[in-house]
């Protein structure tokens, strides 16, 4: 059987990887999704990238899907003309008010350096002894004094601050509108131009997800878009169960999450999120700095290879590359490296059909039928499973069990293929809907033609039989002839 990955790859496009030649090479090295990061939105630029991907797909050079990553309600420092150098234990002013700094009456020098940020409630939200992370945890500062219009902080470590740096407030519930007007404009553009997934940044609770779903309804885009909730703060961890319940996907976004929790707890948190997703039958992505050193170097570090191995051991549906392919020197080599490590790591994992434990209520019978189909396939050493689906439920449920054999899914609509494309060990094909036996014959012919199955291979098929009273899901063991 032709080999392919269980774990899919998301790669970020930006100047290092934004031309058709590089995008095609990324796909040839098994990238599945291209990500556009709207924290740096430029509609003209993104429009050209989307057109390039469309053209490549239409010419059958690639088969890529697009993920829109929203900026979200973030806090940043102001634009500055000169970098602000802070030494360890140096005091500085943090404020939202751009007033002249006080000077010493003796020397005329400014007493403290000043850092401006764009979050108005910061003076009321923070108290003395609160810790602030600036520039994505590179600078930690402690609030040591409050005045009427500023916070006096002490730098816990040495760092240089530049313009528009991220500012995190661990354990603080920030008072920002959830989907900003900027996000709405970005989402509307992406949906009109083309996107398959929206990654919602800094999710805090289920209300944030419902708000996005309502907005997608307003712009008539809810049917074709899947929502990926990014877990990036402590409040999201506190509400993780409800976020999983209302999301299509979960992204373990370790960059900002690292700044919100004690760093030594992050591996455990990642494992716990992964386990909860598998138990609920929800698909998840492991993201951030997976091959960060390859921004500058042609090979990864040993720690990065181990990080990818752990993601595979946790049965992630996808792993994601950010700056590595967006701004790195070796975007194609990075994807090739990730593919190589994923494939080798997958050989070490024993995939079993015992993860998906959530009760599906009225669909529980179908879920149990699929579980038994997987059990049968694994015990007769079948080469693959073949699943026919109209709504996507059968394919998604089969993938959620993380079976120990590939899943070939056949459906009848282009939009459904997009929704299924990055699921664990799933490969989806579109066929014309005919009678059951004709659909099965067509599907087997496609698999033989693509060298995915061979003569005398056994396949366990999950499909439906249409009766007068409704649809009856069924299992069949087929020997390829």
DRENNUTI-62621 format. One record per residue (C-alpha): x negated, y negated, z negated; residue in three letters. Coordinates in Angstrom, 3 decimals. Each point is the difference from the previous one (the first is absolute). Layout:
<pts>
X	Y	Z	ala
...
</pts>
This chain:
<pts>
0.000	0.000	0.000	unk
-1.180	-3.520	0.785	unk
-1.196	-1.684	-3.207	unk
1.414	-3.215	-1.420	unk
-0.067	-1.842	-3.324	unk
2.458	0.392	-2.820	unk
-0.886	-3.408	-1.457	unk
0.654	-2.963	2.302	unk
-2.148	-3.147	0.411	unk
1.082	-3.653	-0.145	unk
-2.510	-2.484	1.405	unk
0.085	-3.810	-0.244	unk
-0.496	-2.105	3.140	unk
-1.792	-3.349	-0.095	unk
-2.934	-1.517	1.934	unk
-2.199	3.088	-0.391	unk
2.612	2.239	1.628	unk
2.551	-2.136	1.848	unk
-0.765	0.833	3.644	unk
1.519	2.802	2.062	unk
-3.256	1.896	0.428	unk
-0.631	0.253	-3.749	unk
3.663	0.772	-0.787	unk
-0.098	2.895	2.463	unk
-3.181	1.334	-1.630	unk
1.618	-0.248	-3.442	unk
2.876	2.126	1.293	unk
-2.383	2.510	1.590	unk
-1.521	0.422	-3.459	unk
3.466	0.804	-1.347	unk
1.279	-3.309	-1.322	unk
3.799	0.236	-0.164	unk
1.166	-3.426	-1.169	unk
-1.376	-3.487	0.590	unk
0.518	-2.536	-2.793	unk
0.370	-3.764	0.379	unk
-0.710	-1.929	-3.192	unk
2.259	-3.064	-0.142	unk
-1.988	-1.540	-2.830	unk
-1.899	-1.435	2.973	unk
2.940	-0.489	2.346	unk
-0.393	-1.467	3.456	unk
2.974	0.816	2.196	unk
-1.723	-0.663	3.301	unk
-2.921	2.213	-1.008	unk
2.162	2.805	-1.411	unk
2.272	-0.189	3.045	unk
-2.972	0.731	2.266	unk
-1.028	2.979	-2.152	unk
3.529	1.415	0.042	unk
0.170	-0.419	3.790	unk
-3.326	1.856	0.313	unk
1.288	2.922	-2.085	unk
3.229	0.092	2.026	unk
-1.952	0.075	3.258	unk
-2.254	2.797	-1.250	unk
3.000	2.015	-1.181	unk
1.917	-0.547	3.259	unk
-2.986	1.212	2.006	unk
-0.250	3.116	-2.252	unk
-3.521	-0.931	-1.108	unk
1.184	-0.205	-3.620	unk
2.973	0.899	-2.153	unk
-0.268	-2.547	-2.789	unk
2.523	-1.604	-2.339	unk
-0.175	-3.395	-1.696	unk
0.091	-0.861	-3.702	unk
0.722	-3.573	-1.113	unk
-1.595	-0.834	-3.366	unk
1.616	-3.045	-1.629	unk
-1.864	-2.697	-1.838	unk
2.364	0.069	-2.985	unk
0.323	-2.451	-2.894	unk
-3.681	-0.448	-0.732	unk
-1.956	-2.544	-2.040	unk
-3.124	-1.572	1.504	unk
-2.538	-2.688	-0.750	unk
0.057	-3.204	2.041	unk
-2.193	-0.772	2.985	unk
-3.267	-1.564	-1.209	unk
-2.744	-1.827	1.870	unk
-2.797	1.390	-2.170	unk
-0.279	3.369	-1.701	unk
0.476	0.030	-3.774	unk
-2.895	1.773	-1.729	unk
0.822	1.259	-3.474	unk
-2.508	1.501	-2.425	unk
0.814	2.616	-2.642	unk
1.729	-1.613	-3.021	unk
0.368	-3.302	1.870	unk
3.212	-1.904	-0.755	unk
2.159	-1.313	2.845	unk
3.435	-1.529	0.548	unk
2.778	1.970	1.723	unk
2.950	-2.119	1.081	unk
2.505	-0.737	2.741	unk
-0.410	-3.783	-0.248	unk
-2.648	-1.639	2.147	unk
-1.023	-2.862	-2.264	unk
-3.544	-1.374	-0.441	unk
-2.106	1.934	-2.475	unk
-0.965	-1.706	-3.265	unk
-3.599	-1.214	-0.199	unk
-2.439	-0.389	-2.860	unk
-0.138	-3.627	-1.257	unk
-3.755	0.393	-0.502	unk
-1.163	1.669	3.225	unk
2.953	-0.605	2.323	unk
-0.073	3.705	0.935	unk
3.120	2.124	0.157	unk
0.387	2.084	-3.111	unk
1.620	3.047	1.624	unk
0.344	1.390	3.478	unk
3.592	0.329	1.219	unk
1.763	2.845	1.815	unk
3.356	-0.828	1.575	unk
2.670	2.625	0.699	unk
3.440	-0.071	1.648	unk
2.062	1.641	-2.779	unk
1.909	-2.728	-1.829	unk
1.202	2.050	-3.036	unk
-3.539	1.072	-0.922	unk
-0.151	-2.556	-2.847	unk
3.092	1.448	-1.671	unk
-0.553	3.679	0.887	unk
-3.465	0.294	-1.529	unk
-1.048	-0.299	-3.603	unk
-3.347	-0.130	-1.763	unk
-1.928	3.318	0.287	unk
1.741	0.959	3.266	unk
-2.352	1.388	2.661	unk
0.043	-1.272	3.607	unk
-1.491	1.778	3.032	unk
-1.232	-2.226	2.817	unk
-1.198	1.161	3.424	unk
1.412	3.528	-0.370	unk
-1.641	0.820	-3.364	unk
-3.439	-1.407	0.933	unk
0.416	-2.703	-2.646	unk
1.665	0.606	-3.336	unk
0.842	-2.998	-2.156	unk
1.546	-0.431	-3.412	unk
2.370	-2.804	-0.999	unk
-1.519	-1.648	-3.066	unk
1.971	-3.265	-0.194	unk
3.157	-1.608	1.402	unk
0.688	-3.666	0.722	unk
3.086	-1.726	1.371	unk
-1.056	0.475	3.616	unk
-2.751	2.629	0.077	unk
-1.539	3.149	-1.413	unk
-3.545	0.008	-1.340	unk
-1.560	3.329	0.963	unk
-3.306	1.771	-0.616	unk
-1.633	2.048	2.747	unk
-0.656	3.526	-1.258	unk
-2.473	0.615	2.809	unk
-1.943	-1.986	2.587	unk
1.713	-0.632	3.349	unk
0.432	-2.506	2.836	unk
3.550	-1.024	0.978	unk
0.884	-1.005	3.552	unk
3.259	-1.100	1.671	unk
3.248	1.980	-0.100	unk
-1.188	2.687	-2.437	unk
2.531	2.410	-1.510	unk
0.981	-0.681	-3.600	unk
1.497	2.827	-2.076	unk
1.711	-0.321	-3.366	unk
-0.063	3.477	-1.579	unk
3.056	0.886	-2.086	unk
1.763	-3.269	0.926	unk
3.375	0.078	1.778	unk
-0.489	-2.709	2.583	unk
2.834	-2.388	0.843	unk
-0.100	-0.058	3.788	unk
2.749	0.590	2.570	unk
-0.290	3.567	1.161	unk
0.187	-0.179	3.789	unk
-1.416	-3.412	0.810	unk
1.105	-2.095	2.975	unk
-3.383	0.737	1.540	unk
0.605	3.739	-0.416	unk
3.435	-0.295	1.615	unk
-1.460	-1.760	3.008	unk
-2.727	2.648	0.291	unk
2.481	2.885	-0.312	unk
2.368	-1.543	2.569	unk
-2.875	-0.443	2.454	unk
-1.264	3.551	-0.563	unk
3.452	1.570	0.408	unk
0.706	-1.963	3.170	unk
-3.405	0.748	1.527	unk
-0.344	3.594	-1.251	unk
-0.696	1.668	-3.307	unk
0.849	3.411	-1.453	unk
-0.944	-0.476	-3.660	unk
0.057	-2.965	-2.379	unk
-2.324	0.178	-2.990	unk
1.509	-2.138	-2.759	unk
-2.757	-1.585	-2.089	unk
0.055	-0.387	-3.794	unk
3.251	1.927	-0.519	unk
1.213	-0.320	-3.589	unk
3.367	1.811	-0.091	unk
2.781	1.475	2.115	unk
1.622	-3.428	0.457	unk
-2.964	-1.064	2.139	unk
0.569	2.947	2.339	unk
3.745	-0.617	0.184	unk
-0.670	-3.653	0.814	unk
-2.144	1.040	2.959	unk
2.634	2.461	1.203	unk
2.608	-2.771	-0.102	unk
-2.244	-2.301	2.001	unk
-0.611	2.737	2.582	unk
3.776	0.320	0.335	unk
0.270	-3.755	0.574	unk
-2.385	0.208	2.941	unk
1.494	3.314	1.275	unk
-3.195	1.968	-0.558	unk
0.832	2.357	-2.885	unk
0.570	3.155	2.077	unk
-3.457	0.280	1.518	unk
-2.218	-1.207	-2.843	unk
-1.438	2.007	-2.883	unk
-0.965	-1.813	-3.202	unk
-3.321	0.756	-1.676	unk
-0.137	-1.280	-3.588	unk
-3.518	-0.994	-1.052	unk
-0.796	0.810	-3.630	unk
-2.316	-2.837	-1.046	unk
0.881	-1.139	-3.524	unk
0.944	1.173	-3.475	unk
3.665	-0.930	0.433	unk
0.208	2.340	3.001	unk
-1.504	2.796	-2.102	unk
2.580	-0.687	-2.706	unk
2.801	0.326	2.597	unk
-1.628	2.702	2.107	unk
2.873	2.514	-0.119	unk
2.579	-2.440	1.362	unk
-2.429	-1.352	2.609	unk
-0.613	3.540	1.267	unk
3.738	0.640	0.116	unk
0.762	-3.050	2.161	unk
-3.055	0.112	2.302	unk
-0.731	1.945	3.169	unk
-3.728	0.084	-0.763	unk
-2.368	-0.903	-2.816	unk
-3.436	-1.541	0.487	unk
-2.495	0.361	-2.848	unk
-1.616	-3.389	0.692	unk
-3.018	0.272	-2.236	unk
-1.478	-3.455	0.691	unk
2.375	-2.191	-1.992	unk
1.003	2.900	-2.242	unk
-3.650	0.249	-1.088	unk
0.226	-3.597	-1.253	unk
3.180	0.729	-1.981	unk
-0.986	3.109	-1.945	unk
-3.153	1.129	-1.832	unk
-2.228	1.302	2.802	unk
-0.748	3.260	-1.799	unk
3.733	0.906	0.161	unk
0.356	-0.454	3.771	unk
-0.803	3.624	1.022	unk
2.601	1.296	-2.460	unk
2.559	-2.549	1.198	unk
-0.618	1.023	3.622	unk
0.483	3.668	-0.885	unk
3.206	-0.701	-1.944	unk
1.521	-2.084	2.819	unk
-0.891	2.735	2.493	unk
1.646	2.682	-2.142	unk
3.172	-2.051	-0.490	unk
0.251	-0.613	3.744	unk
-0.390	3.711	0.794	unk
2.581	0.987	-2.592	unk
2.470	-2.517	1.470	unk
-0.720	0.963	3.606	unk
-1.280	-3.522	0.753	unk
-3.007	-0.516	2.227	unk
-3.040	-1.906	-1.176	unk
-3.108	-1.778	1.255	unk
-3.327	-0.426	-1.799	unk
-1.547	-3.352	0.920	unk
-2.819	-2.486	-0.641	unk
-3.774	0.344	0.298	unk
0.043	3.638	1.036	unk
-3.093	-0.514	2.175	unk
-0.894	-3.546	-1.046	unk
-3.754	0.434	0.435	unk
0.522	0.675	3.705	unk
0.850	-3.658	0.522	unk
-3.797	-0.412	0.092	unk
-1.396	3.545	0.254	unk
0.470	2.769	2.602	unk
0.460	2.754	-2.619	unk
2.100	0.180	-3.183	unk
-1.153	0.361	-3.579	unk
0.352	3.289	-1.855	unk
2.557	-1.617	-2.309	unk
2.172	-1.038	2.971	unk
-0.034	3.515	1.439	unk
1.067	1.302	-3.407	unk
2.757	-2.632	-0.164	unk
1.412	1.238	3.318	unk
-0.286	3.593	-1.194	unk
2.041	-0.834	-3.107	unk
2.721	-1.640	2.126	unk
0.241	3.193	2.050	unk
0.078	2.131	-3.149	unk
2.942	-2.123	-1.157	unk
1.730	0.767	3.336	unk
0.250	-3.605	1.198	unk
1.993	-0.472	3.196	unk
-2.367	-2.760	1.156	unk
-3.258	-1.683	-0.839	unk
-0.545	-3.608	1.043	unk
-2.893	-2.107	1.257	unk
0.066	-3.769	-0.554	unk
-3.094	-2.182	0.310	unk
-1.960	2.978	1.323	unk
1.714	-0.208	3.403	unk
1.249	-3.602	-0.205	unk
-3.348	-1.707	-0.514	unk
-2.621	2.744	-0.177	unk
-2.926	0.644	2.307	unk
1.005	3.623	0.658	unk
3.814	0.245	0.400	unk
0.024	3.026	2.318	unk
-2.696	1.828	-1.973	unk
1.961	-0.643	-3.194	unk
3.163	1.646	1.357	unk
-2.065	2.894	1.338	unk
-1.590	0.401	-3.447	unk
3.384	-0.025	-1.721	unk
1.310	2.626	2.430	unk
-3.011	2.227	-0.614	unk
0.282	-0.223	-3.799	unk
3.782	0.532	0.030	unk
-0.230	3.103	2.186	unk
-2.748	1.557	-2.099	unk
1.774	-0.840	-3.271	unk
3.279	1.510	1.217	unk
-1.738	3.379	0.325	unk
-0.485	0.022	-3.766	unk
3.646	-0.601	-0.945	unk
2.549	2.699	-0.642	unk
3.265	-1.517	1.111	unk
3.015	1.528	-1.733	unk
3.711	-0.640	0.352	unk
0.652	-0.835	-3.650	unk
-0.424	-3.778	-0.214	unk
3.383	-1.352	1.066	unk
2.172	0.468	-3.110	unk
2.495	-2.870	0.265	unk
3.667	1.083	0.137	unk
1.544	-1.230	3.282	unk
3.572	0.530	-1.206	unk
2.226	0.558	3.061	unk
-3.066	0.882	2.114	unk
-1.431	2.481	-2.506	unk
1.138	3.016	2.078	unk
-1.918	-1.276	3.018	unk
-3.034	-0.723	-2.146	unk
0.019	3.565	-1.373	unk
0.432	1.407	3.507	unk
-3.092	-1.908	1.143	unk
-1.952	1.166	-3.038	unk
0.888	3.600	0.835	unk
-0.997	-0.555	3.610	unk
-3.419	-1.196	-1.191	unk
-0.271	2.967	-2.370	unk
0.797	2.363	2.871	unk
-2.466	-1.690	2.357	unk
-2.852	0.120	-2.499	unk
0.620	3.629	-0.921	unk
0.180	1.347	3.564	unk
-3.084	-2.057	0.945	unk
1.937	-1.997	2.584	unk
-2.072	-2.367	2.135	unk
2.378	-2.922	-0.440	unk
3.467	-1.238	-0.867	unk
2.281	-1.479	2.620	unk
2.664	-2.403	-1.275	unk
2.827	-1.580	1.992	unk
1.465	-3.178	-1.457	unk
2.574	-2.615	0.980	unk
-0.267	-2.277	-3.038	unk
-3.543	0.800	-1.128	unk
1.132	1.652	-3.245	unk
-1.162	3.515	0.900	unk
-3.444	-1.178	1.112	unk
-0.527	-2.317	-2.972	unk
1.038	2.679	-2.464	unk
-2.255	2.614	1.586	unk
-2.948	-2.403	-0.167	unk
0.813	-0.907	-3.617	unk
-0.721	3.586	-1.080	unk
-3.592	-0.301	1.344	unk
0.075	3.471	1.635	unk
-3.154	1.884	0.843	unk
0.633	-0.020	3.757	unk
0.689	-2.628	2.677	unk
3.493	-1.348	0.631	unk
1.093	-0.675	3.594	unk
3.084	-2.188	0.034	unk
2.336	-0.462	2.954	unk
2.487	-2.828	0.195	unk
1.970	-1.902	2.604	unk
-0.636	-3.699	-0.681	unk
-3.103	-2.160	0.333	unk
0.773	-1.954	-3.190	unk
0.041	3.182	-2.089	unk
-3.414	1.019	1.312	unk
-1.342	-3.282	-1.364	unk
1.456	0.697	-3.419	unk
-1.579	3.446	-0.165	unk
-3.365	-0.659	1.574	unk
-2.146	-0.396	-3.128	unk
1.517	2.705	-2.176	unk
-2.267	2.681	-1.414	unk
-1.091	2.619	2.595	unk
2.895	-0.945	2.275	unk
-0.196	-0.253	3.785	unk
3.172	-1.222	1.682	unk
1.288	0.384	3.568	unk
3.005	-1.428	1.799	unk
2.153	2.337	2.091	unk
3.363	-0.227	1.708	unk
2.789	1.394	-2.182	unk
1.548	3.110	1.539	unk
1.329	3.283	-1.354	unk
-1.893	1.528	-2.926	unk
-1.705	2.781	1.951	unk
-1.008	-2.455	2.740	unk
-1.465	-2.400	-2.574	unk
-2.034	2.830	-1.530	unk
-1.279	1.171	3.399	unk
-0.954	-3.566	0.948	unk
-1.794	-0.529	-3.308	unk
-2.034	3.204	0.292	unk
-0.963	-0.890	3.580	unk
-1.304	-3.381	-1.190	unk
-2.031	1.595	-2.801	unk
-1.495	2.580	2.380	unk
-0.810	-2.647	2.579	unk
-1.824	-2.094	-2.632	unk
-1.835	3.078	-1.293	unk
1.583	-0.364	-3.434	unk
1.283	3.586	-0.002	unk
-0.944	3.101	1.960	unk
1.694	3.200	1.148	unk
0.970	2.331	-2.883	unk
-0.227	-2.781	-2.589	unk
2.858	0.016	-2.474	unk
1.891	-3.241	-0.671	unk
2.635	-0.622	-2.643	unk
2.676	-2.299	1.404	unk
2.417	-2.182	-1.946	unk
2.927	-1.221	2.081	unk
3.748	-0.390	-0.137	unk
2.932	1.925	1.420	unk
2.994	-2.178	0.907	unk
3.351	1.423	-1.069	unk
3.502	-1.436	0.145	unk
-0.135	-0.799	-3.726	unk
-3.465	-1.575	0.130	unk
-3.718	0.633	0.311	unk
-1.554	3.109	-1.546	unk
-3.786	-0.189	-0.581	unk
-1.739	3.272	0.779	unk
-3.394	1.750	-0.042	unk
-1.395	2.172	2.792	unk
-3.317	1.836	0.397	unk
-1.196	-0.145	3.615	unk
-2.852	1.830	1.689	unk
-1.479	-2.027	2.868	unk
0.211	1.880	3.302	unk
</pts>
